[in-house]
Amino acid sequence: MRHDKFVVQKMDYKIKGKLRILKPTTLQVNDLNGTLILSCELQPNKEFATEQKLIQPDIYTLRIGKTEEKYISRTMK
């Protein structure tokens, strides 16, 4: 009988870039329980970067201002 073990690898996660926005707003990443994972203030015409955080592959909610989208993080092999 074969038993496969699944190892969940944590990964370093960081969001950075430059978004075209009209007014200052906030970028947030939350887990499905609502716990804040990452947060960053965004300014018009400026680059941004969150701190680097160790996370598990899971489903997260990305919020930019009032807009939110769920996404799945994955490990790279």
N, C-alpha and C positions, 0 to 999 in steps of 0.2 A: 504494500500500500504506500502510495506516494503522498507526501504532504508538502505542498508548496508554501513557502513563507513569503509574505509580501513585506518589504521594508519601505516605509514611507520616508523619503529623503526630504529634509528641509532644504530650502534654497534661499540664497540672498536675493532680496527683491528691492528694487528702487525704480521710481518713475522720474524721468527728467525730460525736458524739452522746452518748447515754446509754443503757446497757443494764441490764436488771434481772439482776443476778448475785448469788450468795450469798457468794462469796469473791473476793478479788483474783485476777486472771488476766491473760493476755497476749493481745493481738491482734497478728497478724503477717500480712503479705502477702509471698509469695514468688513468684518466677518458676518456670517448670517445671523449671529446672535446680537449684532449691533455694536460689537466691541471695535473701537477705533484701532486700526493697524498702522496706517500712515496718514499724515496730513501735511498740507503745504499751502501757503498763501500764494495766489497767482496775481501778477500785475500785468497790465496791458503792455505789449511789446517788450517783455523781459523774459529771459530764460528762467526756468525753475528746476528744482530737484528736491525730492524727498530724502529723508535719511535712509540709509540702507537697513533693512530689517530681515531677519531670518524667519521665513514662513513655511508652512506645510502646504503641499498641493491641496487645494480646496476650492470652493465657490466663494467669491468675494463680491462685494458691491462697490463699484467705483462711482463717486459723486463728484461732479464739477458744478458748483453752484447748486441749482435746484434740479439738475438733470442727473439721473442715476441709471446705471446699467450693471447687470450681473455678469460676471465672467468667471471662467475656470482657470486657475493657475496650474501649470504643469511643470514637471522636472524635465530637464534636458538630459539626454543620454548620449 
